[in-house]
Amino acid sequence: MRCIGLFAVSPVQDLAAALDWYARLFGRPADDRPVPDLAQWYLDGFGFQVMREPRRAGGGMATLVVPDIEAERARLATAGIEFGETVRGPFGAIAQLDDPEGNRITLAEPPRT
């Protein structure tokens, strides 16, 4: 298999509410709406999809690697999104948040060298 891209997916019931929340998470509206029940963000070599899929709503998980979790914490706080404590170790740092339907988003910061 030769993969040339990757999308993480958060399945939701209420697409309109999810589009608002994810626009605040990513700092902009979706980049693409290829079909009515799907929105996509293109993020530096990979993508993120929010899809209206009621049977699977709230069961998604994704890890977003960011350069600085605490900078994201401050940015997201101004957007009305709060998340749990940051855990640091030799792996770097992680912090977790859930979207309004329970999809888990983990923010991961690589180890500082």
C-alpha positions in Angstrom: 0.0 0.0 0.0 1.2 3.5 -0.9 -0.7 6.0 1.2 -0.5 9.6 0.1 -2.8 11.1 2.8 -4.7 10.4 6.0 -8.0 11.7 7.5 -9.0 11.3 11.1 -12.8 11.2 11.5 -15.1 12.4 14.3 -18.6 10.9 13.8 -21.4 13.1 15.1 -25.2 13.4 15.3 -25.5 17.2 15.2 -23.3 18.3 12.3 -24.2 22.0 12.6 -23.0 22.1 16.3 -20.0 20.1 15.5 -19.0 22.4 12.6 -19.0 25.3 15.1 -17.0 23.5 17.7 -14.4 22.2 15.2 -14.1 25.6 13.6 -13.1 27.0 17.0 -10.7 24.0 17.6 -8.9 24.5 14.2 -9.3 28.3 14.2 -11.2 28.4 10.9 -14.2 26.9 9.1 -14.0 23.7 7.2 -11.9 23.8 4.1 -14.3 21.5 2.1 -17.8 20.2 2.2 -17.7 17.5 -0.5 -21.1 16.0 0.4 -23.9 17.3 2.7 -23.0 15.2 5.8 -19.2 15.7 5.7 -16.8 18.6 6.4 -13.0 18.4 6.0 -10.1 20.4 7.2 -6.7 20.1 5.5 -3.9 20.3 8.1 -0.3 20.2 7.0 -0.1 16.9 5.2 -3.2 15.2 6.7 -6.8 15.9 7.1 -9.6 15.8 9.7 -13.2 15.0 8.9 -16.4 15.6 10.8 -19.1 13.3 9.5 -22.8 13.0 10.4 -23.0 9.4 11.3 -25.5 9.0 14.2 -24.9 5.3 14.8 -21.2 6.0 15.5 -21.5 9.4 17.0 -19.1 10.0 19.9 -16.9 7.0 19.2 -14.1 8.8 17.4 -10.6 9.3 18.6 -7.8 11.4 17.1 -4.4 12.6 18.1 -3.2 16.0 16.9 0.5 16.7 17.2 1.1 20.3 18.1 4.4 22.2 18.8 3.2 23.7 22.1 0.2 22.4 24.1 0.2 25.3 26.5 0.0 27.8 23.5 -3.0 25.8 22.2 -4.5 25.8 25.7 -4.4 29.6 25.7 -5.7 29.9 22.2 -8.6 27.5 22.8 -9.6 29.1 26.1 -10.3 32.3 24.2 -12.4 30.2 21.8 -14.4 28.7 24.7 -12.8 25.3 24.6 -11.1 24.0 27.8 -9.3 20.7 28.4 -7.7 18.6 31.1 -4.3 18.8 32.6 -1.1 18.3 30.6 0.9 15.2 31.3 4.6 15.5 30.6 7.2 12.7 30.3 10.1 11.5 28.2 7.5 11.1 25.4 6.8 14.8 25.4 3.4 16.0 26.6 -0.3 15.1 26.1 -3.6 16.6 27.0 -7.1 15.4 26.2 -10.4 17.0 25.4 -13.8 15.7 24.1 -16.0 17.4 21.5 -19.6 18.0 22.6 -20.6 14.4 21.4 -17.8 12.6 23.2 -15.2 12.1 20.5 -11.8 12.1 22.1 -9.1 14.5 20.8 -5.6 14.1 22.3 -3.2 16.9 21.8 0.4 15.6 21.7 3.6 17.7 21.9 6.8 16.0 20.9 9.7 15.8 23.4 11.7 19.0 23.6 15.3 18.5 22.7 
